[in-house]
Every structure is written in structure tokens, then in C-alpha cells.
Amino acid sequence: MVGAFIAFAALLDSTAASLLPSQLPPCPQIASPASSPHAYYACSLAGLEQGFSSLGAALARTASIAGFASSLQISLGVVSAQPLFALEEASRSLSSLSSSSYALSSLAFLERSLDEFIRASALAVFLPAGLVLRCFFATRRLGAAAMAVAISAYAVFPLFFLYSFPQSQSLAACHSALSEAEGFNSDFASVPLMELDETSSVRGKLDEMSQGDFGSRLQPMFPLASNAGSLALLDLALFPLLSLAISIVAALEIYRLLCAPIFLPYFDKI
């Protein structure tokens, strides 16, 4: 029984590795993504997790700068004015985009944790337990179900990702939005550091921001961040649903094969 388990696990591992695409994009998070189908999948999730976490932090900083700029007032004798008051809505929208980026980062972390659990337990827990239970008539179906889940989760789920989403576009879109937000923050981070008790300083800064590219630099972040979030949903929501459906179908077929009685040609002669 132990020998059968070792042979079957080794066969499953080598078969899954042999089905990997011949060319995979480089993965900086994991040294050898070609070692297993789960490795490249985990690498892609790790990249999305780190990228959207950084994007969320950058957008939160941008929202703070825009919100501060919208609150600046200048005195015009008996009245006061807020020339950049319209940026208050932009600040709220950026805060919402920042929260969405953090949510996508958390979702990527959750899926990577589940993937690590599957990779660690499929061949080490579910497959041997299913093989043992399959040997007894009373637990044959339960053992077949455990083996089917292990095979489908270890091989079908990540291989579907590799062949359906070999190159994620969401990570590149995330980096574009992050670069734009970090450039804006670097150029305008000095806004909150001006002398607020000097009217001339506030007036000069508002004049500089009104005539400069403050507003024009702020607007491109909205489509870039929204595009990155939409593409990430394809990788983090659509793919798991499609892969889960394919994996369930595969697990059912494997279950029907394994739960059936195994008859050798010479059984009827014994």
C-alpha cells in the first residue's frame, strides 16, 4: 500500500509537471516556477498581492494630497474662497479606489493561501487517506472521493490557469497606475508642508497649482486604476469560478472511475 501510494504520488507529480507550457514568463517571486503548476500560479498571485497593496497605499497618499488641496482657502477681504474645492470629490473617489486596491490585494493573498494549502495537503494528506479508504469496501466511495479531489485540485486547477491566463495583463496595468500615482505624490508631496499661517504662501501655492498641471496629473489615475482593478477581477474572480467548474467536472469523472469495482481478467477463473 505504501509503495502504491509513493508510486502514484510520484506519477501524478511528474505528469502534472510534464503538462506545463513550454514557455512561461519569468517569475521574480519564486525562483523555479516550472517545478510545479502551483508554483507559477502562486507567483502570479503574489505579484498581484504586492502590486495592488502598493497601489492602494499610493492612491491613499494621492487622495490625502487632493483632499488637503481642496480645503485650502484664501481670504479676499470680507469673503474667502476655496479655488480647488472641486478636488474634494476627486479625493473621495481616489479613497474608494484605494480601498478597492486593498480588497484585491487581500483577495490575492487569500487565494495564494488556499493554493499553498492545496499544494501542501493534496499529495500528503488527501491522496494517501483516499488510497487507504479505497482499499476497504465500506469506505470505497469516500476514499475515491478524496483521491478525486486531490488529483483535481493538484493538477486540473493550476493547469487551467497556465493555459487560460499565461500572461496576466492586470499586473502590468497595476504597475502603470502605480507609476502614475507615485510620480504625482513625488511632485506634489510638498503641498501639505507649506506655511499655512502665511496668507501669501497659501495664495502663491494655489496660484501655482491652478496654473500648473495639478489637475491634469490627477485625472489619468482614475482610468488607470479602474482598468487595473477590472483586469484583476478577471484573474481573481472569473478564473477561480471557471477553474472550479472545470475541476468539479474532472473530480466527478475521476470519482466515477475510482469508485467502481476493479476486476482483473483472471478474477472469473479463481
Steps between C-alpha positions, in 0.01 A plus 500: 500500500783738587679415180185556299450838662858612432484383141163664439605832660825507301310422180246775565772755581708419192194491275382843619849642449521354148174671402635849571530737202844498344552874551393687811567866584774558760385507860702716742303390809577129462838374382380193308143541376537206262538248783125465548180647352422652839828692512425733208140544614622600848756729340233685303285537811798629699568762233138615504498511879811718522409717203150592615614549858753758377239656270255534790761677712597734215137587422431565868790747502370664183153529653649671807686753284190573290280527809742740665519712185119519481485637856740790441337841533612849414358818646371769265419777739164425659453169314704185460522251217612142442631496141561124498181397678405273204788270592306382806298260285818382330650431842203285598519309171870436549433375852242258359749377239757457776258285702423292190872445441548383857201265458653350185832457681321319784317278251830408332649417841200280586522309172878457539446362852242253366739401223777438753261282701407298191863456394604391851208268577380353170777241464593481868153469662204449267663263253643250757185517711290434193724213395467336841121545511471373143646166608197420719156425361308705760700817430573444134289790377636737765856407408426544131356846572809604697732380223292673232507831690876470554576427134268770368618766746869425450505466121185635331457825693846655442544358148178670393652829613826443312325428172223759534688793657869447407575872519300713740424849369376623835848515652630719217196729534556515876862606450394774256251643749754468781764685299258784426392530865855490634609766249217726610575445869867573446429828320228632730588353838628841611150651489415419865838635614448864406457776757126506563524801729628716216224615267745580225640146514155345464403741224823438313466125527138507382597717205780261415271197524221666299730598215711184515423139422354399838154421365621356172736264682219387730247397236695217325514301823128424491491302171835335573398381848152395382646307206746321728221406742275368222778285355588370847142386550537279194801327656374492858126440450422371151790255486429332836134453405581352159780289641277378782235392250754313287658344810161380630422334167844335497462388862161342424641305207799384703266404785285285270814327375650435844187401690411224254611146591830401342487161327803330354461270197577185701250569784235275347746209483582503873 
